[in-house]
Amino acid sequence: MSASAEKQPDSSDPAPALDFDVIVIGAGMSGMYQLYRLRELGLRARVFEAGTNVGGTWYWNRYPGARFDSESYSYGFSFSKELLEEWDWSEHFAGQPETLRYLNYVADRFDLRRDIQFNSRVSAAVYDEATSSWTVALADDGRFTARFLVTAIGPLSTPTWPRVEGIDSFAGQSFHTARWPKEPVDFAGRRVAVIGTGATGIQTIQTIASQVGHLTVFQRTANWAAPLHNGKIDAETQAKIKAGYPEMFKRCQETFSCFLHTPDPRGAFEVTDGEREAFYEKLYGERGFGIWQGNFRDVLIDRAANATISDFVARKIRQRVKDQKVADKLIPKNHGFGTRRLPLETFYYEVYNRDNVELVDIKATPIERITPKGIRTTEKEYEFDIIIYATGFDAITGSFDKIDFRGADGVRLKDKWKAGPETYLGLMIHQFPNMMMLMGPHTALGNIPRSIEYSVDWVTGLLRFARDRGLTRLEATEAGVESWTDHVKALGVGLLSNEVDSWMTGINSNVEGKQTRIVARYSGSAPAYRARCDEVAARGYDELRLG
Ligand code: NA7
């Protein structure tokens, strides 16, 4: 800890010196890159991180089989040519250990750790109008002040457990996938339960099925999934990837959500039945998110178009799963293909052809309680050695709810956002001056590192502007927030994904008060988002209240 960080503010001093220019909460990809840019500006910055090391999502999610669903090379940082040149991704979709190694390499390469304080969970952040500054309190101990506050707390970082009785009574081992231990878990011969079949559950299930004695999957809602088609990157491909980086990142800037894939300009019914089938077959055989992000332009907005791809993928599931009763349980009935975040899988469906795997439909036979021995449904009690909760996150606003943010006049963010988030460009909030959000609500998510780099650069531009003009107070106006929030809501109209319960619509059965759908994400195109934010910057941030 630096000398300045140890200093406690002196309450008798009417204008105590601030500990830092900027405090950043979180040392995941957003916080790491923000720190790098703040240093370039010559600002005194401190990052507070709850974990013991950098990496955020890739630090916490150590569960078996955790890996990218977007191509490794399109996911890494693009800001440093040297870094791009130095780092070799071993697979098209790297696993979590490799990604965590990468982020540690980045931290070392840019000497980031000296301004990051680990084991430091922020519990509160309070704005003080008299000094135009933020005081950040840590859960354990310590209070620090800074002019500006940047939240880099991640859209999917607050894990949630089922609200079911008896969780603590289980006598075996239990783990949430997002709080997986650093030490390996021995599955050999064990009776294992997995609750949850989202992107995380699917990766876990397909990875451990061959390692466990017996696996029981508790599925509440069947999810659509499509093949990942991962593979090793050979030396020749590696050289091509590196030579093609400028072009590839340019493409990511042009596509709808910064992935390598972007919607096909044709509608699903603008081709013949045979052409449509062939196109789906091609997409199903290709790497990555193409079948989701590179499909016909209308499959995520038009029910009839969506039904064609849903029907295609349902047939694939029936072909891949031998027991047709099980196949039927695995085919979603309550939402169309791609209307929730699409999990990508590697022989996931084939798992259900194994003798040691059972699928339990907990819509039909709900879980009543966790018992010392295992899980009791309305049908029977199952006995386990290990229970894995792959039950997801209190997404997007959940990590904000966990910190007691208080803005001007003591207004609590949790109260302000009771009916859903309200933001300016997904970056700022009225009555929360000098606070900027990275990957908060209402921002373009998509291929997250691409969005992170853009948002960090925007925030950095704003802080440079403030520094150069000696500004000490930056605030989104009420009108600016209203206009952006209305815009984000309008963009969501007509999207099939906004008519479905998922973390993307703010639904979480495990969290009180999160049973009503909200528009939590910006669903326009990334280029349109950037154009709007660039325009604000080019006009000298004239939509903000500056002081
Ligand atoms: P998700 O996608 O939110 O999936 C959570 C899963 O857990 C999903 O199948 C849920 O069923 C299930 N779940 C949640 N709570 C319960 C309870 N109480 N009982 C039974 N089943 C439950 O989270 P993931 O971690 O898989 O993925 C999150 C994102 O991380 C992913 O989209 C990627 O962007 C990376 P439900 O569908 O709610 O019925």
Boltz pocket constraint, residues with backbone or C-beta under 6 A from the ligand:
constraints:
  - pocket:
      binder: B
      contacts: [[A, 156], [A, 160], [A, 161], [A, 162], [A, 163], [A, 195], [A, 196], [A, 197], [A, 198], [A, 199], [A, 200], [A, 201], [A, 218], [A, 219], [A, 220], [A, 221], [A, 341], [A, 362], [A, 390], [A, 391], [A, 392], [A, 393], [A, 501], [A, 503], [A, 509], [A, 510]]
      max_distance: 6.0
